[in-house]
Amino acid sequence: MTTQTTTAPERKDLETTKKMRAVMGGYFQELGKGREQGKKTAWCTSVGPAELLRALGFNVYFPENHGAMLGASRMAGDLIPLANARGFSPEICSYLTSDIGSYLKGQSPLQKMGLSGPPKPDVLLFNTNQCRDVKDWFQFYAREWNVPCLGVHSPRALGTLDEPIIEDVARQIEALVPPLEKIAGQKLDPAKLREIITLSRKCTDLWKAVLETCANVPAPMTFFDGTIQMGPAVVLRGTQVALDYYEALLAELRQRAAEAVPAVPGERFRIYWEGMPVWGKLRDLSTQFAELQTCVVASTYCNSWIFDDLDPADPFRSMARAYCNIFICRSEDEKEAYIERMVAKFKINGILYHDAKTCPNNSNNRYQMPERLDAKLRIPHLVINGDLNDLRLYSEEQARTNIQAFVEGLAQK
């Protein structure tokens, strides 16, 4: 059995990360000033038509980002029961129950930024490409505040993205324009929409390049870094601020790759993380993998904000294609083919599947995918049970023991 050090090896933090507080803080401050500046606010699901909202002049707020903040700050544990008591099942998305619990209790991480909490929306806009929970989540607030709730109903388990599917979703997005114009109090400027989509596409290209620096050995960044670095790609795509941040981050990562500066000193093994983060345990998991000289170099989750299909020359159809092409929307065959490509590209030694109790749509270990990929790839896998926000569903001792045994197995292999 391999004996590991009990002290986390020293690592150099990314210099660019120091700019993150200003970038994200600026975004939230802008949301907070929206009403006094006469700007309308739209809530949008993370893979919804944010470009359309920005082109119509809305400030765009993403409740899933707030859900992740509630998980990472470990506030979720006190908030989820409040939503459960209001009739939301403990089995459903813990982003939803954390966020609604936050609203019911009047407590939010945003209060540390000088905001009273999430901004009240003038309209809520969902896309069911990720799950049905987002619709129910947004409809709660629509009833609570008597504001419009609009949506795009996307198909799931897609194999080939054929034209009838793209046409249907594109028409749904285009049909949003008249009601959104009415709420915004202005007409959609097609040139402005093309400009925003151009910025979003540039953002997605830079974010993809950032993640692909981890194909280098040793990797200059980890999955755990990526869950933080993805912030601007989630909430600021379609803005110049996001581009400026990722240009700086990409330059630093490429420099580190060229100089072989490792994210995990002494990197021995490279892991692919499949599924959601365990937000309240990111630091602990990052530390354990560093102690084991094992780098989690790539993930399905961080790649969720790569939208290669965005095209300013064809705004509505390209948005439809981009939002239907995300991993969670695809068939099992497409998902497996994708992971095969990632394993080859990032030189993966093993795959870790996080079975998130309240997020079945992002838990891909439940229908024999690990076993099928084992047969194809000839690399081992590990399943850890937990959740994105509800830490009552996560056994830290069990996870630590299983991760250590998994890495020791890689060493023996």
C-alpha positions in Angstrom: 0.0 0.0 0.0 1.3 3.5 -0.9 1.9 5.8 2.0 1.0 9.5 1.3 2.1 12.6 3.1 -0.5 14.2 5.4 0.5 17.7 4.6 -0.9 19.4 1.5 1.9 20.3 -0.9 2.5 24.0 -1.5 1.0 25.4 -4.6 1.0 28.8 -6.2 -2.4 30.6 -6.4 -3.3 32.0 -9.8 -2.5 35.8 -9.9 -5.5 36.5 -12.1 -7.8 35.2 -9.4 -7.1 38.4 -7.5 -9.1 40.2 -10.1 -12.1 37.9 -9.7 -13.4 39.7 -6.6 -13.6 43.0 -8.5 -15.1 41.4 -11.6 -17.8 39.5 -9.8 -18.3 42.3 -7.2 -18.9 44.8 -10.1 -21.5 42.5 -11.6 -23.5 42.2 -8.3 -23.1 46.0 -7.6 -24.6 46.7 -11.0 -27.5 44.4 -10.2 -28.0 46.3 -6.9 -28.1 49.7 -8.7 -30.4 48.6 -11.4 -33.7 50.0 -10.1 -32.2 53.4 -9.2 -30.7 53.6 -12.7 -34.1 52.7 -14.3 -32.9 49.3 -15.6 -35.2 46.3 -15.6 -34.0 43.0 -14.1 -34.5 39.6 -15.7 -33.9 36.3 -13.9 -32.5 33.7 -16.3 -31.5 30.0 -16.0 -27.8 29.5 -16.5 -28.2 28.0 -20.0 -31.1 30.2 -21.1 -31.2 33.0 -23.7 -29.2 35.6 -21.7 -28.0 37.2 -24.9 -31.5 38.1 -25.9 -32.1 39.7 -22.4 -28.9 41.7 -22.6 -29.7 43.0 -26.0 -33.0 44.3 -24.7 -31.2 46.2 -21.9 -32.1 44.0 -19.0 -29.7 43.4 -16.1 -29.5 39.6 -16.0 -29.4 37.6 -12.8 -28.8 33.9 -12.5 -30.4 32.1 -9.5 -28.3 29.0 -10.0 -25.2 31.0 -9.3 -26.8 32.2 -6.1 -27.6 28.5 -5.3 -23.9 27.6 -5.8 -22.9 30.5 -3.5 -25.3 29.2 -0.8 -23.7 25.8 -1.1 -20.1 27.0 -1.1 -20.8 29.2 1.9 -22.5 26.3 3.7 -25.5 28.4 4.4 -27.7 25.9 2.5 -28.0 23.5 5.4 -30.0 26.0 7.5 -32.1 27.1 4.5 -33.2 23.9 2.8 -35.6 22.9 5.7 -37.5 26.1 5.3 -38.3 25.3 1.7 -39.2 21.8 2.7 -41.6 23.1 5.2 -43.3 25.2 2.5 -44.0 22.0 0.5 -40.9 21.6 -1.6 -39.7 18.0 -1.4 -36.2 17.2 0.0 -35.8 15.0 -3.1 -35.8 17.9 -5.6 -32.9 20.3 -6.6 -31.1 21.6 -3.6 -30.2 24.8 -5.5 -34.0 25.4 -5.6 -34.6 24.6 -2.0 -31.5 26.5 -0.8 -32.5 29.6 -2.8 -36.2 29.6 -1.8 -35.1 29.0 1.8 -32.8 32.0 1.5 -35.7 34.1 0.3 -37.9 32.9 3.2 -35.3 33.6 5.8 -34.0 36.8 4.3 -30.4 35.7 4.4 -28.0 35.6 1.4 -24.2 35.7 0.7 -25.0 38.8 -1.3 -25.6 40.8 1.9 -21.8 40.7 2.4 -21.5 42.6 -0.9 -23.8 45.4 0.3 -27.0 44.0 -1.3 -30.1 43.2 0.6 -30.4 40.0 -1.4 -31.1 38.9 -4.9 -32.7 41.7 -7.0 -36.5 41.5 -7.5 -37.2 40.5 -11.1 -39.4 42.3 -13.7 -39.5 39.0 -15.6 -38.3 35.4 -15.1 -37.1 33.4 -18.1 -36.3 29.7 -17.9 -35.1 27.0 -20.3 -35.9 23.4 -19.4 -32.8 22.0 -21.2 -31.3 21.2 -17.8 -34.3 20.0 -15.9 -38.0 20.7 -15.1 -37.1 22.0 -11.6 -36.0 25.4 -13.0 -39.6 26.0 -14.3 -41.1 25.2 -10.9 -38.4 27.3 -9.2 -39.2 30.4 -11.3 -42.9 29.9 -11.1 -42.7 30.1 -7.3 -41.3 33.6 -7.6 -43.7 34.6 -10.4 -46.6 33.8 -8.0 -44.9 35.3 -5.0 -44.3 38.7 -6.8 -46.9 38.6 -9.5 -44.4 39.0 -12.3 -44.3 37.3 -15.7 -42.6 34.0 -16.1 -41.7 33.0 -19.7 -40.0 29.8 -20.8 -38.3 27.7 -23.5 -39.2 24.0 -23.4 -36.3 22.1 -24.8 -36.2 18.4 -25.6 -33.9 16.0 -23.8 -31.9 12.8 -24.5 -31.0 14.1 -27.9 -29.0 12.0 -30.4 -28.6 13.9 -33.6 -29.5 17.6 -33.4 -31.7 17.5 -36.5 -33.3 20.6 -38.1 -36.9 20.1 -36.8 -35.6 20.2 -33.2 -33.5 23.3 -33.8 -36.3 25.0 -35.7 -38.8 24.4 -32.8 -36.5 25.8 -30.1 -35.4 28.7 -32.3 -39.1 29.7 -32.9 -39.7 29.4 -29.1 -36.8 31.8 -28.4 -38.0 34.2 -31.2 -41.5 34.1 -29.8 -40.1 35.6 -26.5 -39.2 38.8 -28.3 -42.7 40.6 -28.2 -43.5 40.0 -24.5 -39.9 40.9 -23.5 -40.0 44.0 -25.6 -43.2 45.0 -23.8 -41.6 44.5 -20.4 -38.3 46.2 -21.4 -40.1 49.1 -22.9 -38.0 49.0 -26.0 -37.7 47.2 -29.3 -35.1 44.6 -30.0 -32.2 46.0 -32.0 -30.9 43.2 -34.3 -27.5 44.8 -34.5 -27.3 44.8 -30.7 -28.3 41.2 -30.5 -25.5 40.3 -33.0 -23.0 42.3 -30.9 -24.0 40.5 -27.7 -23.8 37.1 -29.4 -20.4 37.9 -30.8 -19.2 38.8 -27.3 -20.7 35.6 -25.9 -19.0 33.5 -28.6 -15.6 35.1 -27.8 -16.2 34.4 -24.1 -17.0 30.8 -24.8 -13.9 30.4 -27.0 -11.7 31.9 -24.3 -13.2 29.7 -21.6 -12.7 26.6 -23.7 -9.1 27.6 -24.2 -8.7 28.1 -20.5 -9.9 24.6 -19.7 -7.9 23.1 -22.5 -4.6 24.3 -20.9 -5.2 21.4 -18.5 -4.4 19.0 -21.3 -0.8 19.9 -20.5 1.2 17.6 -18.2 1.4 18.8 -15.4 -1.9 20.6 -15.5 -1.7 24.3 -14.6 -5.2 24.4 -13.0 -7.6 21.9 -11.4 -11.3 21.3 -11.7 -11.7 22.9 -8.3 -10.1 26.1 -9.6 -12.3 25.8 -12.6 -15.5 25.9 -10.5 -14.4 29.4 -9.3 -12.9 30.6 -12.5 -16.2 29.9 -14.4 -18.0 32.7 -12.6 -17.7 35.3 -15.4 -18.6 32.7 -18.1 -21.8 32.0 -16.2 -23.0 35.5 -15.2 -21.1 37.9 -17.6 -21.1 36.2 -21.0 -22.0 38.7 -23.6 -19.9 41.5 -21.9 -16.4 42.8 -22.5 -15.6 42.4 -18.8 -15.7 38.6 -19.2 -13.4 38.7 -22.2 -10.9 40.9 -20.5 -10.8 38.5 -17.5 -10.4 35.4 -19.6 -7.7 36.9 -21.8 -5.6 37.6 -18.7 -6.3 34.2 -17.1 -5.5 32.3 -20.4 -2.2 34.2 -20.7 -1.2 33.2 -17.2 -2.2 29.6 -17.6 -0.3 29.3 -20.9 2.7 30.8 -19.2 2.5 28.2 -16.4 2.0 25.4 -18.9 5.1 26.5 -20.8 7.1 26.6 -17.6 5.6 23.3 -16.3 4.2 25.0 -13.2 1.8 22.4 -11.7 -1.5 23.0 -10.1 -0.7 19.9 -8.0 3.0 19.6 -7.2 4.3 16.1 -8.0 1.2 15.3 -10.2 1.1 11.5 -10.5 -2.5 10.8 -11.7 -5.1 12.7 -13.7 -8.8 12.4 -12.9 -12.0 13.3 -14.8 -14.9 14.6 -12.6 -18.3 13.7 -13.9 -21.3 15.4 -12.3 -21.9 18.4 -10.1 -19.5 19.8 -7.6 -20.0 19.2 -3.9 -20.0 22.9 -3.2 -19.6 22.9 0.5 -16.6 20.6 0.3 -14.6 22.0 -2.6 -11.6 23.1 -0.4 -11.5 19.7 1.5 -11.6 17.7 -1.7 -9.1 19.9 -3.4 -6.7 19.4 -0.5 -7.2 15.7 -0.4 -6.4 15.3 -4.1 -3.4 17.5 -3.7 -2.1 15.4 -0.8 -2.5 12.3 -3.0 -0.6 14.1 -5.8 -3.6 13.6 -8.0 -5.0 16.3 -10.3 -8.7 16.5 -11.2 -7.9 18.0 -14.6 -11.2 18.1 -16.5 -15.0 17.8 -15.9 -18.3 17.8 -17.6 -19.5 20.5 -15.3 -17.0 23.3 -16.2 -17.5 22.6 -19.9 -21.2 23.3 -19.6 -20.5 26.9 -20.5 -18.9 26.2 -23.9 -21.2 27.3 -26.6 -19.4 26.6 -29.9 -22.6 27.0 -31.9 -23.3 30.6 -31.2 -23.2 32.6 -34.4 -24.1 36.3 -34.7 -25.0 35.8 -38.4 -27.9 33.4 -37.3 -28.9 34.5 -33.8 -32.0 32.5 -33.0 -31.1 29.3 -34.6 -27.5 29.4 -33.2 -28.8 30.0 -29.7 -31.2 27.1 -30.1 -28.4 24.8 -31.3 -26.0 26.0 -28.6 -28.5 25.4 -25.8 -29.6 22.0 -27.1 -26.0 20.8 -27.6 -25.1 20.9 -23.9 -24.1 17.5 -22.3 -27.1 17.3 -20.1 -29.5 17.4 -23.1 -27.8 14.6 -25.0 -28.4 10.8 -25.3 -26.4 8.2 -23.5 -24.5 7.4 -26.7 -23.6 11.1 -27.2 -22.5 11.5 -23.6 -20.3 8.4 -23.7 -18.7 9.5 -26.9 -18.0 12.9 -25.3 -16.4 11.4 -22.3 -14.3 9.2 -24.5 -12.9 12.3 -26.3 -12.2 14.0 -23.0 -10.4 11.0 -21.5 -8.1 10.9 -24.6 -7.6 14.7 -24.8 -6.7 15.2 -21.1 -4.8 11.9 -20.6 -7.1 10.6 -17.9 -6.2 7.8 -15.5 -9.6 7.4 -13.8 -13.1 8.8 -13.7 -14.9 10.0 -10.6 -18.7 10.1 -10.8 -20.6 12.2 -8.3 -24.0 10.8 -7.7 -25.8 14.0 -6.5 -29.0 12.9 -4.7 -31.1 15.9 -5.6 -29.7 16.3 -9.1 -30.5 13.2 -11.1 -30.2 15.0 -14.4 -26.5 15.7 -13.7 -25.8 12.2 -12.2 -24.7 10.0 -15.0 -23.7 6.9 -13.1 -27.3 5.5 -12.6 -27.8 3.6 -15.9 -24.6 1.7 -16.3 -22.6 4.4 -18.0 -19.5 3.8 -15.8 -19.6 0.0 -16.6 -19.9 0.6 -20.3 -17.1 3.1 -20.4 -14.9 0.8 -18.2 -15.2 -1.8 -21.0 -14.3 0.8 -23.7 -11.6 2.8 -22.0 -10.0 0.2 -19.7 -9.6 2.8 -16.9 -11.2 2.5 -13.5 -14.0 4.6 -12.0 -15.2 5.6 -8.6 -18.7 6.7 -7.5 -19.1 9.0 -4.6 -22.5 9.7 -3.1 -23.5 13.2 -2.1 -25.2 16.3 -3.3 -24.5 19.8 -4.7 -25.8 21.7 -1.7 -27.3 19.4 0.9 -24.4 18.1 3.0 -26.7 15.9 5.0 -26.5 13.6 2.0 -22.7 13.5 1.9 -20.5 11.3 4.1 -17.1 13.0 4.3 -15.4 10.1 6.0 -16.7 7.6 3.4 -15.8 9.8 0.5 -12.3 10.4 1.8 -11.7 6.7 2.4 -13.0 5.8 -1.0 -11.0 8.4 -2.8 -7.8 7.4 -1.1 -8.4 3.7 -1.9 -9.1 4.7 -5.5 -5.9 6.6 -5.9 -3.9 3.8 -4.2 -5.5 1.4 -6.8 -4.3 3.6 -9.6 -0.8 3.4 -8.1 -0.9 -0.3 -8.0 -2.2 -0.5 -11.5 
